[in-house]
Amino acid sequence: MWFINLYLRAVERTRDEAGQSTAEYALVIVAVVALAGLLITWISKSGFFGSIFSKIGGLITKFI
């Protein structure tokens, strides 16, 4: 009957939720990093930063 005891201990360990919040936080962090990577890739390929910096530079040189 040792296998029943082993099974019951395994079931009891799987019901423990001690690391659940840590795993959820890790998944959220991975998702945020993936979205940030996609956003940075899209911004760098669209030329958004170049146009913004040229507009800001133009405004600064007008006031100088």
Summary of the structure (lengths in Angstrom):
residues: 64
radius of gyration: 26.3
end to end distance: 87.5
largest distance: 87.5
contacts: 109
relative contact order: 0.06
helix: 88%
strand: 0%
